[in-house]
Amino acid sequence: TITPSKLLRSIKDKGMRAVAITDRGNLFGAFELYSTAKDLNEKVKGPADKAADEAKKARAVAAAGPSPDAEAVAVAAERSATELMECAKRESIKAIIGCQVNVAPLGMREKVRDMHQLVLLARDENGYRNLSRLVSRGWLEGFYFEPRVDLEAIREHAEGLICLTGAGRDGFLNRHLASGAVEEAQRQLGLLKDVFTDRLYVEISDFGVEGPVSSIAGNVQLARALDVPIVATNWVHYLEKSDHRIHDVQLAIENATTVADTRRKRMPSPDFYLKTPDEMAELFKDLPEALANTLVIAEQCATKIIPTGQYYLPKFQCPEDEDETSLLHKLCLQGLSRRYGDKPTDEQRDRLQFELDTIGTMGFEAYFLIVADFINWAKGRGIPVGPGRGSAAGSLVSYCLGITDICPLRYGLLFERFMNPGRKSMPDIDVDFCKDRRGEVIEYVSNKYGKDAVTQIMTLGTMKARMAIKDVARAFEWTPEESQELANLIPEDPSGKHDLQVCLGRKPLDKDMYGTVDAMVKRYDGDERTRNVLDAALQLEKLGRSLGVHACGVIIAPGPVSSYVPVCKVKDKPATQYNMSQVEKCGLLKMDFLGLKTMSILKKCADIVKASEGIVIDYDRIDLADQRTFDMLGAGDTLGVFQCESTGFQELIKLLKPDRFEDMIALVALYRPGPLQAGMHIQYCDRKHGRELVDYPHAVLERSLKETFGLYIYQEQVMNISRELCGFTPAEADDLRKAMGKKDINVLTKLEQKFVDGAWQNHQFPREKCTDMWHKILGFASYCFNKSHSACYGLIAYWTAYMKANHYAAFMTANLIYEMDNKDKMTRFVEELRTKNIPVLPPDINESGWEFTLVGRCDQDPLRLRRRQRRRRGRGRGADR
């Protein structure tokens, strides 16, 4: 029932300076605790650092011109800085990373459910990496009901680790002591001492459940016999003693039983809470050295354990006479000639050189080589790859390498939207693959860089409001109907903002707007059973419930992933124990391999066209000004057209009547809730067809706004305006975009003055008019969309529209093949085919295949579709043939 932020707050309130996370067999919560503590400590240290800077300045003034007043000011500033620094040290909390590991006495590969437990703490970064490797081995090699390791594995990864012998009945020594095997316990302690030497401590704890044989006395006797120090610990399963009832409910839920079940797992006492230093001193008043050693261990553990702030990219294997930099330049120059001919323009060469210089300065040459390698491998094997996704399409380097297939210069896409030259951060290129063959690409990457270096990313499913209510109600023996009735009072809200706190009126839904559910409040106030369920659900809501795997995220590391972040197994596949954002903060390369059904449909459509018409389709060479395509779109005939199928989109596209590819880019950006609510889609249509006047606040802006008839639709337009009108650098323009998107008032206030001053100094644009334009841009900022992404998805939409307009039967057949599991959509396709006099006939043993089949050729009459053959139960395709 504990979250890292609550734990650290309680630690601070109770006057302690260090805490160790030692979850059983995993490090799932390690990064969150570490980063939360780091953020809190930096917040505490901020005033001290500021005072130290002021003291340095004061001392410099005193040294430059000696005077009693200056010296007094410097001394006072130094005293204040020292006091604040001491205060920061007292207020800061050290987060120690550790794990309670299960030790298999017969070896981690033996399938026996007998385990002892040790606690291992990371003393430094090397210790953290060894702990990560060890815990990962427990999941990947020793898992049997739980992750397990053995003494041999511990010995291999012992460097940098502090070992505690474990407490409770399953402690490494306690199992032997409880059975009277004192000599065996002493022998086992000797084995640990051989491994850890002076980094070994005998652990004792007291939760008021000592039996007739005292484990504390036995452990102390062993420790003194072998001259091993003892340390007192306090296992914390919940923060306050009163929370033990909620924790008991959680245990019942975990074991899928009820609170009243007398046979289920329970904690032996209610004392597993966060005790104060005074309570611990009272418990161990006869063993003061055990408490003193807690501080000794805390001092041994470094403050910085988990490495962040640096990047770990795998090395790209280059030819013998090349390095990553020279190879990237060579491939880009070859790509420039392939894309633009043997005589590229100065603009093209300058843009490429600027991007290469930026990439080289940041050290990301390997990143682009790696991405280009697996994309071009996929293309070379006929695996459909999308033309791009997100801001990566703004990179000419990506275009030259074949990573993207849309020209950034032609469509005004900005590299700075993708990589800010003024701020080093890992690029993020997401790639759409054919969903049927996406796995082949991941397999290729895994084989190339090593299976232990390529891993999927874990996701942690949390307990949402409805699930929390139903789980708790089940533990309290409510009927399914009763629990569902209460859970149904939670409003449907995909965003998850309508949590139990909001429903009970204890916090606003959004700013000053409340989302109180009166029926739930009434039941809470008037029914004790409901109140008990909701009180428990309130504390369990948003806690972790289940492990999953990120749908498309894959880590590619320079070596075994477990050397950088811990690894577990989810559904029998390796995955990181940190989530996506945590893995990225650890500096690992994260790639999104997305499976896009539309790419599969386009590939299937091209195959059918080749078979039925003898025409080879090359999507990169399709005419982007095809009149039949625009006529079809203008008529609203968009069934099967990527992202254009909804009724609302059909109405918009009929109103717009697109006649150029740029309109497709705009449609993707405009058909979103923000622009639709603001009426920007209507304005765009009216201005395009002359029903509304197009105006520009300044002549310089026409270049940026002409394509969209004077409207601010794309983020890139705001960036261009700040550069061309106001003289912003590319990095400053991207900072402006980010600040507008996040509505960062502090940053925007600083940039507004620079924006207005720059417009006046560069183009004598009146300050009042520029201020008005600034506020107008701010109003549209939350609606502006990434043009690079719009261009890529607009291109996919155009490809599908082109195929429907020019190869109708093949296009509809391909869609039917991939919509076979969607009866509603399949019905719509069949009905439209009938209106075009193309019948969809029943299966025929002579004409049908294992999927919908287009029968006949386009130069013959009539065309017809055959439904797929149904496989007979218990027989494979070969037998049915």
BELQUIZI-V439687 format. One record per residue. N is the residue number from 1. PSI is psi in degrees with one decimal (none if undefined). BURIAL is # if it has 16 or more other C-alpha atoms within 10 Angstrom, else .. Layout:
<<N/PSI/BURIAL> <N/PSI/BURIAL>>
This chain:
<<1/14.7/#> <2/138.6/.> <3/154.3/.> <4/-41.7/#> <5/-41.3/.> <6/-40.2/.> <7/-47.4/#> <8/-36.9/#> <9/-41.8/.> <10/-39.1/#> <11/-45.3/#> <12/-44.3/#> <13/-30.5/.> <14/8.5/.> <15/29.9/.> <16/158.8/#> <17/-2.7/#> <18/150.2/#> <19/142.7/#> <20/136.5/#> <21/124.2/#> <22/58.8/#> <23/155.3/#> <24/110.1/#> <25/6.9/#> <26/167.4/#> <27/29.7/#> <28/-38.5/#> <29/1.2/#> <30/-48.8/#> <31/-39.6/#> <32/-43.2/#> <33/-45.3/#> <34/-48.0/#> <35/-34.9/#> <36/-42.8/.> <37/-40.3/#> <38/-43.9/#> <39/-42.5/.> <40/-41.5/#> <41/-38.4/#> <42/-35.4/.> <43/-40.4/.> <44/-37.0/#> <45/-17.1/#> <46/-54.1/.> <47/-35.0/.> <48/-42.1/#> <49/-39.9/#> <50/-42.1/.> <51/-36.4/#> <52/-39.7/#> <53/-42.1/.> <54/-37.8/#> <55/-39.4/#> <56/-42.9/.> <57/-43.1/.> <58/-39.6/#> <59/-36.9/#> <60/-40.1/.> <61/-43.2/#> <62/-36.7/#> <63/-32.8/.> <64/-39.8/.> <65/87.4/.> <66/125.8/.> <67/150.6/.> <68/-40.6/.> <69/-45.5/.> <70/-39.8/#> <71/-40.4/#> <72/-41.3/.> <73/-42.8/#> <74/-44.0/#> <75/-43.3/#> <76/-40.7/.> <77/-40.1/#> <78/-38.1/#> <79/-43.0/.> <80/-41.4/#> <81/-40.6/#> <82/-43.2/#> <83/-42.5/.> <84/-35.9/#> <85/-41.4/#> <86/-39.1/.> <87/-41.6/.> <88/-38.9/#> <89/-40.2/.> <90/-34.1/.> <91/-22.4/#> <92/154.0/#> <93/131.3/#> <94/124.8/#> <95/118.1/#> <96/130.4/#> <97/124.8/#> <98/-178.4/#> <99/140.0/#> <100/104.1/#> <101/144.3/#> <102/124.4/#> <103/119.0/#> <104/114.2/#> <105/-26.4/#> <106/4.0/.> <107/143.9/#> <108/-14.5/#> <109/-4.7/.> <110/130.7/.> <111/73.0/.> <112/131.6/.> <113/52.3/.> <114/117.1/.> <115/139.9/#> <116/165.2/#> <117/137.5/#> <118/155.3/#> <119/125.8/#> <120/131.2/#> <121/137.6/#> <122/120.7/#> <123/-29.7/#> <124/-173.0/#> <125/-39.2/#> <126/-39.9/#> <127/-39.3/#> <128/-43.9/#> <129/-39.4/#> <130/-38.4/#> <131/-40.7/#> <132/-44.8/#> <133/-42.6/#> <134/-47.3/#> <135/-38.9/#> <136/-41.0/#> <137/-35.6/#> <138/-37.3/#> <139/-42.4/#> <140/-29.7/#> <141/-31.5/.> <142/13.7/#> <143/124.3/#> <144/98.1/#> <145/-41.4/.> <146/158.8/#> <147/135.8/#> <148/149.6/#> <149/-179.7/#> <150/175.4/#> <151/-32.2/#> <152/-43.8/.> <153/-39.6/#> <154/-41.6/#> <155/-38.3/.> <156/-27.8/.> <157/28.8/#> <158/-20.0/#> <159/132.3/#> <160/7.0/#> <161/143.6/#> <162/135.9/#> <163/130.7/#> <164/140.4/#> <165/-1.2/#> <166/148.7/#> <167/178.3/#> <168/177.8/#> <169/-23.7/#> <170/9.5/#> <171/151.8/#> <172/-36.5/#> <173/-28.7/#> <174/-32.8/#> <175/-39.9/#> <176/-40.7/#> <177/-39.0/#> <178/-29.5/#> <179/4.3/.> <180/7.2/.> <181/69.0/.> <182/-40.1/#> <183/-39.3/.> <184/-39.2/.> <185/-40.7/#> <186/-38.5/#> <187/-42.1/.> <188/-39.2/#> <189/-36.7/#> <190/-39.1/#> <191/-42.8/.> <192/-37.2/#> <193/-35.1/#> <194/-33.6/.> <195/-46.6/#> <196/-10.8/#> <197/-115.7/.> <198/7.9/.> <199/22.0/#> <200/136.1/#> <201/138.8/#> <202/124.0/#> <203/134.7/#> <204/147.4/#> <205/159.7/#> <206/111.4/#> <207/20.6/.> <208/26.0/.> <209/25.5/.> <210/133.3/.> <211/-162.1/.> <212/-27.1/.> <213/115.8/.> <214/116.0/.> <215/-29.6/#> <216/-49.8/#> <217/-41.8/.> <218/-41.8/#> <219/-41.1/#> <220/-41.4/#> <221/-43.2/.> <222/-44.0/#> <223/-42.9/#> <224/-32.4/.> <225/-35.7/.> <226/9.2/.> <227/49.4/.> <228/131.2/#> <229/153.6/#> <230/155.0/#> <231/137.2/#> <232/135.3/#> <233/163.4/#> <234/107.3/#> <235/126.8/#> <236/109.6/#> <237/-17.5/#> <238/162.4/#> <239/-42.2/#> <240/154.3/.> <241/-33.9/.> <242/-15.5/.> <243/-2.9/#> <244/-27.2/#> <245/-41.1/.> <246/-40.5/#> <247/-34.6/#> <248/-38.8/#> <249/-41.9/#> <250/-40.7/#> <251/-38.6/#> <252/-41.5/#> <253/-43.8/#> <254/-35.0/.> <255/11.6/.> <256/46.0/.> <257/-163.9/#> <258/162.6/#> <259/-33.4/#> <260/-10.6/.> <261/116.2/.> <262/-14.0/.> <263/-3.4/.> <264/170.4/.> <265/132.6/.> <266/158.1/.> <267/142.6/.> <268/-15.7/.> <269/166.3/.> <270/16.8/#> <271/15.0/#> <272/52.7/#> <273/173.3/#> <274/102.2/#> <275/154.9/#> <276/162.9/.> <277/-36.5/.> <278/-40.2/.> <279/-40.5/.> <280/-38.3/#> <281/-36.4/#> <282/-40.4/.> <283/-37.7/#> <284/38.6/#> <285/-23.4/.> <286/-8.4/.> <287/64.8/.> <288/-28.0/#> <289/-26.8/.> <290/-37.2/#> <291/-39.3/#> <292/-33.5/.> <293/-18.4/#> <294/-39.2/#> <295/-34.1/.> <296/-45.2/.> <297/-43.7/#> <298/-38.5/#> <299/-32.0/.> <300/-29.1/.> <301/129.3/#> <302/154.2/.> <303/-40.7/#> <304/108.5/.> <305/-52.5/#> <306/117.6/#> <307/126.5/.> <308/167.9/.> <309/4.9/.> <310/160.6/.> <311/143.3/#> <312/90.7/.> <313/139.6/#> <314/149.2/#> <315/136.0/#> <316/129.8/#> <317/113.3/.> <318/159.4/.> <319/160.4/.> <320/-38.2/.> <321/14.4/.> <322/151.5/.> <323/-179.9/.> <324/-38.7/#> <325/-50.0/#> <326/-36.4/.> <327/-41.7/#> <328/-45.1/#> <329/-43.5/#> <330/-47.4/.> <331/-35.3/#> <332/-40.5/#> <333/-39.3/#> <334/-42.2/.> <335/-34.8/#> <336/-42.6/#> <337/-38.5/.> <338/-37.0/.> <339/-37.1/#> <340/2.8/.> <341/179.0/.> <342/-15.2/.> <343/74.4/.> <344/155.2/.> <345/166.6/.> <346/-38.6/.> <347/-43.5/.> <348/-44.2/.> <349/-42.7/.> <350/-41.8/.> <351/-43.3/#> <352/-43.1/#> <353/-40.3/#> <354/-44.8/.> <355/-42.8/#> <356/-39.3/#> <357/-43.1/.> <358/-45.6/#> <359/-41.2/#> <360/-41.1/.> <361/-37.7/.> <362/-12.8/#> <363/32.9/#> <364/25.3/#> <365/-43.5/#> <366/-36.2/#> <367/-50.7/#> <368/-36.5/#> <369/-40.1/#> <370/-47.5/#> <371/-45.2/#> <372/-35.9/#> <373/-50.8/#> <374/-25.8/#> <375/-45.6/#> <376/-29.7/#> <377/-44.7/.> <378/-45.8/#> <379/-38.0/.> <380/-19.0/.> <381/18.5/.> <382/18.5/.> <383/117.7/#> <384/134.7/#> <385/136.3/#> <386/159.3/#> <387/-7.7/#> <388/171.0/#> <389/134.9/#> <390/-158.9/#> <391/-9.2/#> <392/-24.4/#> <393/-11.6/#> <394/0.4/#> <395/124.2/#> <396/-32.5/#> <397/-44.9/#> <398/-39.5/#> <399/-42.4/#> <400/-32.5/#> <401/-9.2/#> <402/8.5/#> <403/-40.7/#> <404/164.1/#> <405/31.3/#> <406/131.5/#> <407/117.5/#> <408/-27.9/#> <409/-41.4/.> <410/-35.6/.> <411/13.1/#> <412/39.1/.> <413/138.7/#> <414/133.9/#> <415/-35.9/#> <416/-23.1/#> <417/-22.7/#> <418/-49.1/#> <419/118.2/#> <420/116.2/#> <421/-21.3/#> <422/0.9/.> <423/121.2/.> <424/118.6/.> <425/150.1/.> <426/131.3/#> <427/160.8/#> <428/99.6/#> <429/113.9/#> <430/142.9/#> <431/132.0/#> <432/123.3/#> <433/161.3/#> <434/127.8/#> <435/-24.5/#> <436/-27.8/.> <437/13.0/.> <438/-39.1/#> <439/-30.4/.> <440/-37.2/.> <441/-43.2/#> <442/-39.0/#> <443/-39.6/.> <444/-46.7/.> <445/-41.6/#> <446/-41.9/#> <447/-34.7/.> <448/-42.0/.> <449/-4.8/#> <450/132.4/#> <451/-30.4/#> <452/-7.5/#> <453/-5.1/#> <454/118.3/#> <455/147.1/#> <456/170.9/#> <457/133.1/#> <458/145.9/#> <459/143.9/#> <460/114.0/#> <461/127.2/.> <462/162.1/#> <463/107.4/#> <464/170.8/#> <465/-49.8/#> <466/-43.2/#> <467/-38.6/#> <468/-43.4/#> <469/-46.8/#> <470/-38.4/#> <471/-45.7/#> <472/-42.9/#> <473/-38.7/#> <474/-40.3/#> <475/-27.6/#> <476/13.5/#> <477/32.4/.> <478/154.3/#> <479/156.4/.> <480/-36.0/.> <481/-40.4/.> <482/-45.4/.> <483/-38.1/#> <484/-37.8/#> <485/-43.0/.> <486/-41.4/#> <487/-32.5/#> <488/-12.8/.> <489/-18.8/.> <490/123.6/#> <491/148.3/#> <492/122.1/.> <493/96.8/.> <494/-25.9/.> <495/-19.4/.> <496/6.1/.> <497/-26.5/#> <498/70.3/#> <499/-177.5/#> <500/-34.3/#> <501/-42.0/#> <502/-45.0/#> <503/-33.0/#> <504/6.1/#> <505/21.3/#> <506/-11.0/.> <507/155.8/#> <508/155.5/#> <509/-43.3/#> <510/111.8/.> <511/-113.0/.> <512/7.3/.> <513/127.1/.> <514/153.9/#> <515/38.5/#> <516/135.4/#> <517/103.8/#> <518/-38.3/.> <519/-36.3/.> <520/-41.7/#> <521/-41.0/.> <522/-43.3/.> <523/-38.2/.> <524/-43.4/#> <525/-29.2/.> <526/-6.8/.> <527/117.1/.> <528/-37.9/.> <529/-44.6/.> <530/-40.9/#> <531/-40.2/#> <532/-42.7/.> <533/-47.3/#> <534/-35.7/#> <535/-41.9/.> <536/-42.5/#> <537/-34.7/#> <538/-37.1/.> <539/-24.2/#> <540/-19.5/#> <541/138.7/#> <542/2.8/#> <543/158.9/#> <544/141.4/.> <545/-37.4/.> <546/155.3/.> <547/142.9/#> <548/-175.6/.> <549/135.5/#> <550/136.7/#> <551/-32.2/.> <552/-9.6/#> <553/133.9/#> <554/135.9/#> <555/134.5/#> <556/111.2/#> <557/162.7/#> <558/-19.2/#> <559/-159.7/#> <560/130.2/#> <561/-33.0/#> <562/-14.2/#> <563/-12.5/#> <564/-44.3/#> <565/151.2/#> <566/151.4/#> <567/143.1/#> <568/-169.5/#> <569/129.1/#> <570/121.5/#> <571/41.4/.> <572/18.5/.> <573/139.5/.> <574/139.9/#> <575/152.1/#> <576/153.5/#> <577/-3.5/#> <578/152.1/#> <579/-178.1/#> <580/-47.8/#> <581/-35.4/.> <582/-40.2/#> <583/-41.5/#> <584/-37.9/#> <585/-25.0/#> <586/-0.2/#> <587/13.6/#> <588/151.0/#> <589/118.7/#> <590/125.5/#> <591/141.2/#> <592/110.6/#> <593/94.7/#> <594/142.8/#> <595/113.0/#> <596/116.7/#> <597/-33.7/#> <598/-35.3/#> <599/-35.2/#> <600/-40.8/#> <601/-43.7/#> <602/-40.2/#> <603/-45.4/#> <604/-40.1/#> <605/-44.3/#> <606/-38.6/#> <607/-41.5/#> <608/-39.8/#> <609/-42.6/#> <610/-40.5/.> <611/-37.4/.> <612/-25.4/#> <613/-12.5/.> <614/19.1/.> <615/133.1/.> <616/121.2/.> <617/124.5/#> <618/104.9/.> <619/-28.2/#> <620/-17.9/.> <621/9.8/.> <622/140.2/.> <623/118.6/.> <624/8.7/#> <625/35.0/.> <626/120.5/#> <627/-38.3/.> <628/-37.6/.> <629/-46.8/#> <630/-33.6/#> <631/-43.4/#> <632/-44.0/#> <633/-43.2/#> <634/-24.2/#> <635/-3.0/.> <636/17.7/#> <637/79.0/#> <638/14.5/#> <639/123.3/#> <640/-9.4/#> <641/128.2/#> <642/123.9/#> <643/12.6/#> <644/15.6/#> <645/-20.2/.> <646/157.8/.> <647/-42.0/.> <648/-40.6/.> <649/-38.2/#> <650/-40.7/#> <651/-41.0/.> <652/-43.2/#> <653/-29.6/#> <654/-35.8/#> <655/-38.4/#> <656/-40.8/#> <657/70.6/#> <658/144.0/#> <659/13.3/#> <660/156.4/.> <661/-31.8/#> <662/-28.5/#> <663/-34.1/#> <664/-38.6/#> <665/-44.9/#> <666/-38.1/#> <667/-42.2/#> <668/-38.6/#> <669/-32.6/#> <670/-31.2/#> <671/68.6/#> <672/158.7/.> <673/-46.1/.> <674/-58.1/.> <675/-35.8/#> <676/-43.4/.> <677/-32.7/.> <678/-6.1/.> <679/17.7/.> <680/-30.6/#> <681/-36.9/#> <682/-42.5/#> <683/-43.2/#> <684/-46.2/#> <685/-44.9/#> <686/-40.7/#> <687/-36.0/#> <688/-38.7/#> <689/14.7/.> <690/12.0/.> <691/-10.7/.> <692/142.2/.> <693/137.1/.> <694/124.1/#> <695/156.4/.> <696/130.8/.> <697/-28.8/.> <698/147.3/.> <699/-32.0/.> <700/-27.4/.> <701/-13.5/#> <702/-37.3/#> <703/-38.6/.> <704/-30.3/#> <705/-6.9/#> <706/-41.2/.> <707/-31.5/.> <708/21.8/#> <709/40.9/#> <710/3.5/#> <711/146.6/#> <712/101.2/#> <713/-35.3/#> <714/148.0/#> <715/-35.1/#> <716/-29.3/#> <717/-42.6/#> <718/-40.9/#> <719/-43.4/#> <720/-41.4/#> <721/-44.2/#> <722/-30.5/#> <723/-49.3/#> <724/-36.7/#> <725/-39.1/#> <726/-5.1/#> <727/21.4/#> <728/148.4/#> <729/162.0/#> <730/-40.0/#> <731/-41.1/#> <732/-36.5/#> <733/-39.2/#> <734/-35.8/#> <735/-39.3/#> <736/-44.7/#> <737/-45.8/#> <738/-42.3/#> <739/-38.6/#> <740/-41.8/#> <741/-38.1/#> <742/-6.3/.> <743/46.2/.> <744/98.1/.> <745/-41.2/.> <746/-45.9/.> <747/-41.9/.> <748/-36.4/#> <749/-41.5/.> <750/-40.8/.> <751/-27.0/#> <752/-45.5/#> <753/-41.2/.> <754/-37.9/#> <755/-50.0/#> <756/-45.1/#> <757/-41.7/#> <758/-40.3/#> <759/-36.8/#> <760/-46.0/#> <761/-36.4/.> <762/-34.4/.> <763/12.4/.> <764/36.8/.> <765/120.0/#> <766/137.3/.> <767/-38.9/#> <768/-44.6/.> <769/-38.3/.> <770/-38.2/#> <771/-41.7/#> <772/-42.9/.> <773/-39.0/.> <774/-47.9/.> <775/-31.0/.> <776/-42.8/.> <777/-41.6/#> <778/-37.8/#> <779/-34.1/.> <780/-9.7/#> <781/-39.6/#> <782/-15.7/.> <783/-23.1/#> <784/141.4/#> <785/162.3/#> <786/109.9/#> <787/-34.1/#> <788/-44.5/#> <789/-40.7/#> <790/-41.1/#> <791/-43.4/#> <792/-48.1/#> <793/-26.0/#> <794/-35.0/#> <795/-42.2/#> <796/-41.3/#> <797/-41.4/#> <798/-41.8/#> <799/-47.0/#> <800/-39.2/#> <801/-40.5/#> <802/-44.8/#> <803/-36.5/#> <804/-39.5/#> <805/-31.6/#> <806/-19.3/.> <807/61.8/#> <808/-52.4/#> <809/-43.4/#> <810/-40.6/#> <811/-45.4/#> <812/-35.6/#> <813/-45.4/#> <814/-40.5/#> <815/-41.3/#> <816/-38.2/#> <817/-40.2/#> <818/0.3/#> <819/20.0/#> <820/-24.8/.> <821/0.3/.> <822/91.7/.> <823/-40.3/.> <824/-46.1/.> <825/-37.4/#> <826/-38.0/#> <827/-40.5/.> <828/-40.1/.> <829/-43.7/#> <830/-42.7/#> <831/-41.1/.> <832/-38.6/.> <833/-39.3/#> <834/-35.1/.> <835/-20.7/.> <836/11.2/.> <837/33.6/.> <838/101.7/#> <839/148.1/#> <840/106.1/#> <841/161.2/.> <842/167.8/.> <843/145.8/#> <844/129.0/.> <845/-24.4/.> <846/-22.9/.> <847/-24.0/.> <848/151.6/#> <849/-159.5/#> <850/1.0/.> <851/173.4/#> <852/138.3/#> <853/130.0/#> <854/119.5/#> <855/132.8/.> <856/172.4/.> <857/156.8/.> <858/-21.7/.> <859/4.3/.> <860/165.1/.> <861/135.9/.> <862/160.6/.> <863/150.4/#> <864/155.9/#> <865/139.3/#> <866/134.7/#> <867/160.1/#> <868/155.1/#> <869/143.4/#> <870/128.0/.> <871/137.8/.> <872/142.1/.> <873/133.1/.> <874/0.5/.> <875/139.3/.> <876/178.5/.> <877/-39.8/.> <878/-43.8/.> <879/-40.4/.> <880/-31.7/.> <881/none/.>>
